[in-house]
C-alpha cells in the first residue's frame, strides 16, 4: 500500500470520500465509498507498530474518514454541512469577482475596502470549516473500532445493553442540581 496521505483539515468530507458535493448523494454511495477507503487503512493499521509515526498518520486518516461518514450519512447533518460549504464557495466567488474588476480612482478605493472585507469573510468561513472538521475528527476518531472502543473516560457516552453505544447529552447546571437534590431526598407519596 502506498504511504498514507497527510490529513488536510481544509479538505471537505465530500472530497475525503471521493464524492461530488454538487451531485445528489444517497446513503448507499456514502457507505460504499467509506468501506472501500477505511478497509485499507484498518488493515494497514493492524500491521503497524502502535507507537510509530505511520500508525499515527493512519489513525488520523481513519478519523477523517469516520468524520466524513458520520457527518454525511444523516441527511440533516449533510444538509447543514453543505450549507456551510455553499457559504464558503459564495464568499470565494464574490472575492474572485470583485478582485477581477478594474480599479479606478474612487471606485478603486471602495473596491479595495470591499476586497479586504471579502478576504476576511472567506478566512472566517475557512477557519469555521477547519474548526468543524477538527471537532468532528476528535468525535469520530474511534468509530472504525465498532464495539471495541478503548476506554477514554468520556462521560458523554454510556454503554448500551446489547453491545452498542448510546450518546448521552450533558445536563445543564440547573438540571444537574435538581437531579442531585432529587437523589438525596426520597419523596413520600400520599395514598
N, C-alpha and C positions, 0 to 999 in steps of 0.2 A: 504494500500500500504506500502511496506517496506520502510525504510529510504532511502533517495537519496544517491547514491554512490558519493564519492568525485571526483571532476574533476581532471584528471591527464593529464597535458599538453603533456606528452610523449606518451599518448595513440593515436594510429593512427585513422584517420577518418574511416577507414575500420572497425576497432575494435569497435569504438563507435556505428556504425550502425549494427554490428554483421555480417559483410561481409568478405569473404575470399579475401585478397588482391592479391592472385595469380590466382584467377579464373576470367573468363570473366564475367563482370558485365554489366547488361543492366539498363537503366533508370528506368524501372518499379520496379526492385528489390530495388533500392535506395529509391524510393518514398514510397514503401510499408513498408520497414524497418523504415524509418523516421516517417511515420504516426503512426505506431504501438508504437514506443517509445515516440514520442512527445505528443501524445494524453494523455497518462497517466500523464505526467508532467504538461501539461497545466491544466488538471482537478484538479490536486493536488494543483497547484499554486492558482487557483481560491478559494480554501477553506482556504488558509493560510493568516495570517496577513502579509501585505506587508513589514513590518519592521523586521520580525522575521529572525533568522539565517537560519532556514529551507527554507524559501522563497528565501533567497539569494542563497542557495545551489541549489534549483530547477531552479532558473534563470540561474545560471552558467551552469548547466547540459543542459538546453534548448539552451543556447548559443553554447555549444559544439555540440549538435545535429544539430542546424541550420548551423553551420560552416561546419560540415561534409556533410550535404546535399548540401550546396552552393558550396563546392569545388568538390564533386564527381559527381554532375549532369552534368555539361558541360564536354563533352568528352576531350577537350583540357586541361582544368583545372585538370581533373582526371589524365590525362597522365603526366602532369608536376609534380603533387603530387606523383604519382607512381615512377617517375624518382628519386625524392628526397629520397623516401623510399628505392629504389633499391641502391642508393648511400650509404645510411646508412647500409643496410644489407651487401653490399660488403665490406665496411670498417670493420664491426664487424666480418665477416667471415675471412678476411685477418688477423685481430688481433688474432682470435682464432687459426688459422693455425700456425701462427708464434709463438704464446705462447706455443703451444703444442710441438714444436720441441725441441729436446735435446740441451743443451748448452755445447759447447766445450770451448777451451781457446780463440782462435782468433775468431772463428765463434760466440761464446757466446757474445763477446764484440760488434761485429757488430749487432748481433741479439738483444741485449739489446737496442741499439740505434734505431733499426728498430721498436721494440715493443713500445718504447716510442713515436716514430713518429706516429705509427698506433693508439695508445691510444689517442693522441692529435687529430688525424684526426677524430676518432669516436666521441670524445667530441665536436669538432667543428660542425660536422653534426647534432648531437643531439641538440646542442644549436640552430642551424639554424632551425631545425624542431620545437623546442619549441617556437621560436620567430614567426615562420609562424603560428603555432596553436594559440598563444595568439592574434596575429593581426587579424586572421580570427574570433576568438571568439568575439572580440570587434566589428568587422564589421557586423557580423551576429547575434548579441545579441538579437535583437528585431524582427527578421524575422517571428517568430511564431505569431506575432500580426497582420500580414497582413496589411490592410489599416489603422488600428487604432494605428499607431505608436505615442509614446509620442514625444512632441517637444524636440528636442535635440540641436537645434541651429546649426546643421551641414549644412554648405553651399554647401557641395558636392552633396546633394540630393535635387532635386526640385520636387514639386508635379506635377503630370502629369494630364491633363484633362482626365476624365473618371475614376478617383478614384485610379489608380495605382500609382506607383512611378517610377521615372526615375533618373538614376545616371548621374551626370554631372562631367566631368573631370575638374580639375582646370586649368586655363590658366597660361602659364608661365609669367614671368615678362615682357618680351618684348610684348607678345600678350596683356597682360592687359594694358600696357602703350599705345599701339596702339588703343585699344578699348576705353580707356579713352579719347585719343586725338580725335578719330572719333566722340565720343558722344558730344564733346564740339563744334566742328566746323561743321556747316551744309555745305554740298558741293553743289555748283551750277553746274548744267549740262547745257551745251550748246545745243541748239536745232538744 
